[in-house]
C-alpha cells in the first residue's frame, strides 16, 4: 500500500495519495489546485493516478480535481448525498453511503458524514492484502485532530438560512457513528491548525479514533442540545471568499490548461501607473516594514506569509482586476497561493516600487505609532483606538473604549470610522493592522496610523486590557 500526505501551510490544507503499488495505481483525496505536486510524486513512485476523490464541496480552497482529471484522465469520485441543492453539476462517479470501490488492492468504503455540509462523505480504507479490517479513515472536514468541522459556513458565508443548527445536529449524529470505529483506526483530516473550517484544530497532522475519543472536546458530549450550543459558540469569522469557493467547486468552471501554474507578465512602472489611475487594486506582498517605508499610493499590504491566501480572499474581488507588487523570486509562490482560491485574474506584477517612483512620482508611507505613544494619546483623549482582531480575540481582552471592527469587515463599515480624529489601528502583532491601515489610506483616511506590535506589545509593556461583557461588534 502507498500513502502520502501533502500539506499546504497557507490554507492548512491536507490532501492525500493512497494507492496500490502492486497494481501501480493511486487515488488523490481532496487535491489542491496546483496539481504538479501529485504528478511529480506519481512519477517518482511509478504510479498512475486513476481516481480523484473529494469529501465534500469545499469552501476554503478551489479543488484541483478537474485539473487532475484533465491531465491524467482519472475518474472523479464525488458525493451524491445531501439532496438536490448539494449536487456537483459536472460529470462524475456518484458516491453514496455504503458504496465501495477498489484502487488496486486497496478498498474504499464510503460513509455519509453530514454536519459540516449536507453532502459530506468520508472514506474508510482497508489494505486488503494485509488485513480484512480497516486501518484508515479519511475524514475531510468531519473530524479534525482535536476538533470537528463547523456547521455554520453555509449560513454565514453562503447565505443558506436555517442550515446552521440543522448541520450541528447532523454532525452530532455522525459523531455517534464515528465513535463505533475501532480505536486503532487512523484519522486523516483535510485541515490542521490555522484553518477557518473549525475553531480549535490541533497541530498534529493525524490521529486515531481512540485518541480523538479521549481528547477531542466535541466527542465528550452525550447531550445533543449542549453539543449544539458548544459547537456554534466562538467560531471564527468565515472569510468572504468562501461563498465563491462553494460556487466554483460545485459548478462548471475554467480549468488551468494542462494543470500549469500561470506565468504573470512583468509590468513597468508606467503600466502599473496606468492601472492605478483606472482604480485597479494593487496588492503589495512585501513585509509590513518595507511597505510602511514606501509604497505606491492606494496599494494594500497583504504580506506573503502563511495567511496570504486567506487575506487575499477577504480583500480581492473576483470580478475586478488587480495587480501585484512582489519580488520576482516570490512570484511563483504568490501566484500559487492566489490560484488555490481561484484568483486567476491578476493583470501582472511590479518587481520593485522603485520602478514606479520615477518622473516625480512620490512613494507613500504608512505612519506607525508605538504603544507608549498610544498610551499618551489615550490619556490626552485625542485618539480613537480601532481593534481589527476577530470577535473572540476582542472579547478575551481589549483596550478600554476601543472601536471593534474585524479587518475583514472593514470595507463595509467605513462609515463607523471618524475622519476628523486620529485613529490608531491595531491587531495582535501588526500584520492584520497593516492590511487594515493601508486599506483605510486607500479610502483617504489619512488620519490613521498602525500600532507597531499590536496588543501583544501593549500587554508586554504592562498596559491594561479588559474582557468583553457582551458582544458589541457588527458582523456582516
KOLNUVO-857856 format. One record per residue (C-alpha): residue number from 1; chain; x, y, z. Coordinates in Angstrom, 3 decimals. Layout:
! KOLNUVO-857856
  resi  chain        xx        yy        zz
   NUM      A         X         Y         Z
...
END
This chain:
! KOLNUVO-857856
  resi  chain        xx        yy        zz
     1      A     0.000     0.000     0.000
     2      A     1.180     3.517    -0.817
     3      A     0.349     6.524     1.376
     4      A     1.464    10.150     1.255
     5      A     0.117    13.317     2.895
     6      A     0.622    16.629     1.042
     7      A     0.252    19.612     3.371
     8      A    -0.195    23.201     2.213
     9      A     0.552    25.530     5.149
    10      A    -1.142    28.649     3.809
    11      A    -4.653    27.179     3.997
    12      A    -3.678    24.460     6.486
    13      A    -4.912    22.011     3.863
    14      A    -4.034    18.318     3.808
    15      A    -4.561    16.201     0.713
    16      A    -3.606    12.572     0.304
    17      A    -2.375     9.996    -2.175
    18      A    -3.472     6.444    -1.347
    19      A    -2.790     3.581    -3.678
    20      A    -1.608     0.126    -4.521
    21      A     1.992    -0.438    -5.528
    22      A     1.218    -3.900    -6.866
    23      A    -1.183    -2.502    -9.482
    24      A     0.694     0.779    -9.879
    25      A    -2.474     2.823    -9.267
    26      A    -3.209     5.630    -6.815
    27      A    -6.100     7.845    -5.712
    28      A    -5.790    11.501    -4.739
    29      A    -8.115    12.769    -2.000
    30      A    -9.132    16.468    -1.801
    31      A    -6.392    17.830    -4.107
    32      A    -5.194    21.435    -4.137
    33      A    -5.454    23.293    -7.423
    34      A    -1.759    23.388    -8.346
    35      A    -1.618    19.682    -9.112
    36      A     2.000    19.349   -10.232
    37      A     2.893    18.051    -6.765
    38      A     0.745    14.934    -7.314
    39      A     2.050    14.385   -10.819
    40      A     5.625    14.592    -9.551
    41      A     5.029    12.105    -6.727
    42      A     3.209     9.698    -9.033
    43      A     6.101     9.805   -11.495
    44      A     8.692     9.295    -8.773
    45      A     6.796     6.323    -7.330
    46      A     5.896     4.875   -10.767
    47      A     2.186     5.155   -10.029
    48      A    -0.729     6.125   -12.259
    49      A    -3.410     8.458   -10.872
    50      A    -6.685     6.665   -11.645
    51      A    -9.113     8.045    -9.041
    52      A    -9.691    11.579    -7.733
    53      A   -11.843    11.789    -4.597
    54      A   -13.478    14.654    -2.722
    55      A   -15.017    14.519     0.725
    56      A   -17.353    17.473     0.079
    57      A   -17.880    20.718    -1.828
    58      A   -15.065    22.737    -0.291
    59      A   -15.430    26.340     0.868
    60      A   -11.868    27.321     1.732
    61      A    -9.944    26.328    -1.408
    62      A   -10.553    25.673    -5.082
    63      A   -10.266    21.945    -5.621
    64      A    -7.778    20.660    -8.190
    65      A    -9.891    17.619    -9.021
    66      A   -10.782    18.784   -12.506
    67      A    -7.214    19.837   -13.265
    68      A    -6.058    16.337   -12.283
    69      A    -8.774    14.736   -14.372
    70      A    -7.772    16.840   -17.379
    71      A    -4.097    15.897   -17.114
    72      A    -4.385    12.231   -16.087
    73      A    -7.766    11.044   -17.387
    74      A    -8.654     9.842   -13.876
    75      A   -12.276     9.386   -12.836
    76      A   -13.850    11.808   -10.363
    77      A   -15.479    10.089    -7.379
    78      A   -17.782    12.611    -5.680
    79      A   -20.697    12.641    -3.263
    80      A   -24.274    12.245    -4.481
    81      A   -25.577    12.625    -0.927
    82      A   -27.208    15.647     0.699
    83      A   -30.211    16.301    -1.519
    84      A   -30.725    18.236    -4.767
    85      A   -29.177    21.525    -3.606
    86      A   -25.862    19.877    -2.803
    87      A   -25.106    18.032    -6.025
    88      A   -21.996    18.539    -8.148
    89      A   -23.038    19.946   -11.513
    90      A   -20.484    18.241   -13.756
    91      A   -19.891    14.589   -14.754
    92      A   -18.559    12.264   -12.050
    93      A   -18.964     8.851   -10.466
    94      A   -21.599     9.426    -7.774
    95      A   -20.992     8.021    -4.303
    96      A   -23.482     7.172    -1.567
    97      A   -23.264     5.783     1.930
    98      A   -22.141     2.146     1.895
    99      A   -20.647     2.222    -1.610
   100      A   -17.285     0.528    -2.038
   101      A   -14.619     0.632    -4.752
   102      A   -11.084    -0.620    -5.183
   103      A    -7.860     1.114    -6.120
   104      A    -5.784    -1.921    -6.896
   105      A    -5.881    -3.977    -3.684
   106      A    -6.946    -1.040    -1.508
   107      A   -10.625    -0.937    -0.569
   108      A   -12.512     2.333    -0.062
   109      A   -15.845     2.320     1.787
   110      A   -17.994     5.456     1.620
   111      A   -19.529     6.900     4.781
   112      A   -22.071     9.711     4.565
   113      A   -20.999    12.040     7.413
   114      A   -23.195    15.151     7.182
   115      A   -22.897    18.112     9.521
   116      A   -20.130    20.332     8.201
   117      A   -22.039    20.166     4.909
   118      A   -25.088    18.069     3.917
   119      A   -23.244    16.122     1.187
   120      A   -20.090    15.393     3.195
   121      A   -18.647    11.885     2.881
   122      A   -15.638    10.163     4.454
   123      A   -13.595     7.195     3.292
   124      A   -12.857     4.122     5.401
   125      A    -9.843     2.368     3.859
   126      A    -8.685    -1.251     4.096
   127      A    -5.363    -2.603     2.870
   128      A    -6.837    -5.963     1.803
   129      A    -3.574    -7.937     1.323
   130      A    -2.609    -7.118     4.919
   131      A    -5.960    -7.453     6.705
   132      A    -9.718    -7.560     6.275
   133      A   -10.033    -4.838     8.921
   134      A    -9.986    -1.112     8.079
   135      A    -6.910     0.886     9.031
   136      A    -7.522     4.476     7.856
   137      A   -10.407     6.940     7.954
   138      A   -10.157     9.985     5.665
   139      A   -12.455    12.385     7.453
   140      A   -12.294    15.523     5.309
   141      A   -13.848    18.354     7.328
   142      A   -15.880    15.998     9.530
   143      A   -13.405    15.145    12.312
   144      A   -10.162    17.055    12.786
   145      A    -7.426    16.468    15.330
   146      A    -8.967    17.983    18.447
   147      A   -11.996    19.497    16.726
   148      A   -14.844    18.928    14.272
   149      A   -15.955    20.771    11.153
   150      A   -18.028    23.873    11.751
   151      A   -21.655    23.616    10.545
   152      A   -22.292    27.358    10.209
   153      A   -20.443    28.140     6.958
   154      A   -23.398    27.538     4.650
   155      A   -25.464    30.053     6.609
   156      A   -22.797    32.632     7.467
   157      A   -20.692    32.542     4.292
   158      A   -23.048    31.302     1.582
   159      A   -26.373    32.664     2.849
   160      A   -28.325    29.409     3.287
   161      A   -30.620    30.375     6.160
   162      A   -31.536    27.733     8.710
   163      A   -28.692    25.335     7.890
   164      A   -26.520    26.105    10.911
   165      A   -28.422    24.341    13.693
   166      A   -29.593    21.557    11.391
   167      A   -25.982    20.898    10.410
   168      A   -24.904    20.847    14.059
   169      A   -27.497    18.190    14.852
   170      A   -26.489    16.140    11.821
   171      A   -22.885    16.362    12.987
   172      A   -23.836    15.048    16.426
   173      A   -25.448    12.007    14.802
   174      A   -22.438    11.461    12.522
   175      A   -20.118    11.510    15.540
   176      A   -22.098     8.742    17.243
   177      A   -21.318     6.516    14.279
   178      A   -17.664     7.608    14.243
   179      A   -17.311     6.545    17.888
   180      A   -18.142     2.956    16.899
   181      A   -14.969     2.600    14.824
   182      A   -12.111     0.619    16.367
   183      A    -9.751     2.774    18.420
   184      A    -6.752     1.776    16.283
   185      A    -8.146     3.247    13.043
   186      A    -6.030     6.184    11.866
   187      A    -7.810     9.504    11.263
   188      A    -6.545    11.673     8.401
   189      A    -8.389    15.043     8.185
   190      A    -8.354    17.655     5.417
   191      A    -7.149    20.504     7.653
   192      A    -4.847    21.328    10.541
   193      A    -4.215    24.228    12.901
   194      A    -4.880    27.614    11.286
   195      A    -7.824    26.559     9.140
   196      A   -11.038    28.569     9.372
   197      A   -13.085    25.354     8.992
   198      A   -13.119    24.858    12.760
   199      A   -12.263    26.717    15.953
   200      A    -9.753    24.521    17.794
   201      A    -7.860    22.405    15.254
   202      A    -4.732    20.713    16.550
   203      A    -1.293    20.932    15.005
   204      A    -0.698    17.164    14.988
   205      A    -1.026    16.017    11.342
   206      A    -3.072    12.876    12.012
   207      A    -4.671    10.946    14.841
   208      A    -6.594     7.793    15.742
   209      A   -10.211     7.190    16.649
   210      A    -9.147     6.247    20.183
   211      A    -7.079     9.399    20.661
   212      A    -9.947    11.590    19.469
   213      A   -12.429     9.839    21.740
   214      A   -10.196    10.753    24.686
   215      A    -9.045    14.280    23.731
   216      A   -11.436    15.833    21.212
   217      A   -13.787    18.227    23.017
   218      A   -16.615    17.516    20.578
   219      A   -16.665    13.801    21.368
   220      A   -17.256    14.339    25.080
   221      A   -20.958    15.225    24.766
   222      A   -23.875    12.867    25.366
   223      A   -26.454    15.657    25.328
   224      A   -27.255    16.830    21.795
   225      A   -28.523    20.298    22.760
   226      A   -25.416    21.006    24.833
   227      A   -23.247    19.867    21.928
   228      A   -25.052    22.184    19.502
   229      A   -24.610    25.190    21.797
   230      A   -20.910    24.478    22.333
   231      A   -20.258    23.855    18.641
   232      A   -21.856    27.067    17.404
   233      A   -20.192    29.245    20.032
   234      A   -16.922    31.033    19.244
   235      A   -16.474    30.039    15.615
   236      A   -14.116    32.412    13.741
   237      A   -15.338    34.828    11.094
   238      A   -15.738    32.919     7.785
   239      A   -13.675    34.571     5.025
   240      A   -15.747    36.329     2.397
   241      A   -14.327    34.259    -0.452
   242      A   -15.818    31.035     0.964
   243      A   -19.105    31.648    -0.863
   244      A   -17.259    31.882    -4.184
   245      A   -15.374    28.640    -3.482
   246      A   -18.656    26.833    -2.851
   247      A   -19.942    28.039    -6.212
   248      A   -16.804    27.268    -8.223
   249      A   -16.310    23.844    -6.647
   250      A   -19.899    22.866    -7.389
   251      A   -20.356    24.202   -10.930
   252      A   -18.534    24.090   -14.259
   253      A   -15.537    26.457   -14.278
   254      A   -12.348    27.276   -16.135
   255      A    -9.649    24.643   -15.683
   256      A    -5.963    25.581   -15.718
   257      A    -4.545    24.476   -19.103
   258      A    -2.639    21.205   -18.545
   259      A    -2.789    21.991   -14.824
   260      A     0.031    24.513   -15.193
   261      A     0.552    27.447   -12.831
   262      A     0.024    30.705   -14.795
   263      A     3.013    32.940   -15.512
   264      A     2.129    36.579   -14.820
   265      A     3.557    39.326   -17.018
   266      A     6.063    41.744   -15.526
   267      A     4.756    45.318   -15.558
   268      A     6.728    48.501   -15.995
   269      A     6.301    51.455   -13.668
   270      A     4.286    53.241   -16.344
   271      A     1.999    50.241   -16.915
   272      A     1.149    49.909   -13.234
   273      A     0.611    53.679   -13.018
   274      A    -1.945    53.413   -15.819
   275      A    -3.715    50.651   -13.911
   276      A    -3.620    52.717   -10.728
   277      A    -5.227    55.685   -12.463
   278      A    -8.064    53.412   -13.591
   279      A    -8.667    52.437    -9.975
   280      A    -7.199    48.946   -10.258
   281      A    -6.479    47.404    -6.883
   282      A    -2.751    46.968    -6.208
   283      A    -1.697    44.332    -3.684
   284      A     1.793    44.809    -2.233
   285      A     3.089    41.480    -0.884
   286      A     6.277    42.796     0.749
   287      A     6.764    42.681     4.509
   288      A     4.921    45.319     6.527
   289      A     8.066    47.285     7.381
   290      A     9.145    47.642     3.749
   291      A     5.607    48.637     2.840
   292      A     5.444    51.215     5.621
   293      A     8.718    52.753     4.422
   294      A     7.476    53.366     0.893
   295      A     4.671    52.060    -1.337
   296      A     2.536    53.024    -4.298
   297      A    -0.273    55.284    -3.034
   298      A    -3.548    53.399    -2.660
   299      A    -1.966    49.938    -2.577
   300      A    -2.902    47.440     0.123
   301      A    -0.334    45.463     2.079
   302      A    -1.028    41.711     2.251
   303      A     2.268    40.147     3.227
   304      A     3.425    36.951     1.540
   305      A     3.159    34.753     4.619
   306      A     1.028    31.761     5.619
   307      A    -2.089    33.941     5.871
   308      A    -1.722    35.438     2.384
   309      A    -4.350    33.296     0.631
   310      A    -6.949    33.897     3.318
   311      A    -6.482    37.675     3.355
   312      A    -6.322    37.871    -0.428
   313      A    -9.728    36.185    -0.367
   314      A   -11.033    38.796     2.068
   315      A    -9.743    41.802     0.115
   316      A    -9.609    40.969    -3.618
   317      A   -12.807    40.945    -5.688
   318      A   -13.409    38.076    -8.099
   319      A   -14.952    40.366   -10.718
   320      A   -12.448    43.247   -10.700
   321      A    -8.845    43.283   -11.977
   322      A    -5.882    43.593    -9.629
   323      A    -2.118    43.827    -9.895
   324      A     0.737    42.791    -7.622
   325      A     3.880    44.313    -6.212
   326      A     6.108    41.346    -5.463
   327      A     9.789    40.460    -5.888
   328      A    10.413    38.125    -8.850
   329      A    11.753    35.377    -6.585
   330      A     8.407    35.355    -4.716
   331      A     6.217    35.456    -7.811
   332      A     5.564    31.745    -8.311
   333      A     4.794    31.221    -4.633
   334      A     2.389    34.165    -4.590
   335      A     0.732    33.025    -7.828
   336      A     0.184    29.534    -6.410
   337      A    -1.396    30.997    -3.284
   338      A    -3.763    33.038    -5.434
   339      A    -4.879    30.264    -7.786
   340      A    -5.560    27.985    -4.810
   341      A    -8.559    30.213    -4.086
   342      A    -9.430    30.920    -7.718
   343      A    -7.825    34.355    -8.069
   344      A    -6.530    33.828   -11.596
   345      A    -7.120    37.301   -12.993
   346      A    -4.069    39.311   -11.904
   347      A    -3.050    41.795   -14.590
   348      A     0.632    41.301   -13.800
   349      A     3.256    42.271   -11.259
   350      A     5.702    45.091   -10.492
   351      A     9.039    43.779    -9.303
   352      A    10.194    46.893    -7.411
   353      A     8.379    50.037    -6.280
   354      A    11.465    51.990    -7.385
   355      A    10.373    51.232   -10.973
   356      A     7.217    53.257   -10.300
   357      A     8.889    56.074    -8.320
   358      A    10.269    57.926   -11.332
   359      A     9.396    61.158   -13.097
   360      A     8.410    62.864    -9.851
   361      A     6.125    60.129    -8.513
   362      A     6.297    60.007    -4.722
   363      A     6.022    56.834    -2.702
   364      A     3.585    56.981     0.200
   365      A     4.448    55.906     3.750
   366      A     2.299    54.226     6.395
   367      A     2.561    56.100     9.710
   368      A     3.456    53.994    12.751
   369      A     2.779    54.536    16.452
   370      A     4.367    52.754    19.421
   371      A     2.229    51.503    22.289
   372      A     3.804    54.098    24.577
   373      A     2.764    56.863    22.181
   374      A    -0.700    55.316    22.016
   375      A    -0.994    55.337    25.811
   376      A    -0.171    59.061    25.884
   377      A    -2.772    59.839    23.214
   378      A    -5.399    57.820    25.110
   379      A    -4.570    59.780    28.270
   380      A    -4.967    63.029    26.311
   381      A    -8.275    61.840    24.833
   382      A    -7.328    62.701    21.268
   383      A    -7.317    59.240    19.633
   384      A    -9.780    56.562    18.537
   385      A    -8.417    53.043    19.025
   386      A    -9.560    50.702    16.249
   387      A    -9.212    46.999    17.087
   388      A    -9.338    44.866    13.904
   389      A    -8.907    41.437    15.505
   390      A   -11.643    38.823    15.363
   391      A   -14.517    38.753    17.825
   392      A   -13.169    36.082    20.173
   393      A    -9.816    37.867    20.458
   394      A   -11.555    41.144    21.240
   395      A   -13.827    39.512    23.810
   396      A   -10.874    37.896    25.581
   397      A    -9.262    41.273    26.213
   398      A    -9.132    44.698    24.563
   399      A    -8.099    48.275    25.207
   400      A   -10.831    50.111    27.107
   401      A   -13.057    52.136    24.795
   402      A   -11.711    50.597    21.590
   403      A   -13.883    50.554    18.497
   404      A   -14.023    46.975    17.226
   405      A   -14.366    46.198    13.527
   406      A   -12.867    42.950    12.275
   407      A   -10.384    43.680     9.461
   408      A   -12.325    41.535     7.001
   409      A   -15.473    43.618     7.544
   410      A   -13.745    46.989     7.474
   411      A   -14.556    47.929     3.892
   412      A   -18.285    47.512     4.574
   413      A   -18.198    49.622     7.752
   414      A   -16.159    52.672     6.787
   415      A   -18.972    54.957     7.955
   416      A   -18.220    53.965    11.555
   417      A   -14.699    55.396    11.408
   418      A   -14.211    59.130    12.101
   419      A   -12.297    61.201     9.564
   420      A   -11.767    64.147    11.890
   421      A    -9.807    62.381    14.645
   422      A    -6.571    60.435    14.930
   423      A    -7.296    56.690    14.516
   424      A    -4.771    54.148    15.839
   425      A    -5.275    50.724    14.271
   426      A    -4.084    47.564    15.982
   427      A    -4.414    43.784    15.816
   428      A    -2.455    41.165    17.763
   429      A     1.018    41.744    16.325
   430      A     0.767    44.182    13.419
   431      A     0.080    42.086    10.309
   432      A    -3.693    42.482    10.060
   433      A    -3.486    46.104    11.160
   434      A    -1.096    46.780     8.270
   435      A    -3.743    45.412     5.913
   436      A    -6.437    47.463     7.619
   437      A    -4.476    50.736     7.811
   438      A    -3.388    50.502     4.182
   439      A    -6.996    49.835     3.179
   440      A    -8.136    52.903     5.110
   441      A    -5.471    55.017     3.406
   442      A    -6.782    53.760     0.057
   443      A   -10.125    55.270     1.070
   444      A    -8.415    58.550     2.052
   445      A    -8.482    58.080     5.820
   446      A    -5.197    59.934     6.092
   447      A    -5.638    60.283     9.876
   448      A    -4.980    56.567    10.530
   449      A    -1.772    55.068    11.948
   450      A    -0.635    51.500    12.532
   451      A     0.220    50.478    16.104
   452      A     3.571    48.682    15.976
   453      A     3.478    45.297    17.703
   454      A    -0.271    45.430    18.299
   455      A    -1.952    44.439    21.520
   456      A     0.797    41.914    22.243
   457      A     3.242    44.800    22.594
   458      A     0.650    46.752    24.601
   459      A     0.273    43.916    27.123
   460      A     4.031    43.244    27.232
   461      A     4.564    46.904    28.145
   462      A     2.248    46.485    31.149
   463      A    -0.766    48.413    29.857
   464      A    -4.229    47.133    30.849
   465      A    -6.867    45.311    28.818
   466      A   -10.410    44.403    29.729
   467      A   -12.637    41.471    28.682
   468      A   -15.973    41.968    26.991
   469      A   -19.147    41.605    28.981
   470      A   -21.128    41.158    25.790
   471      A   -20.557    41.170    22.049
   472      A   -20.681    44.651    20.505
   473      A   -19.162    44.067    17.064
   474      A   -21.257    44.250    13.932
   475      A   -20.976    41.119    11.786
   476      A   -21.925    41.235     8.131
END
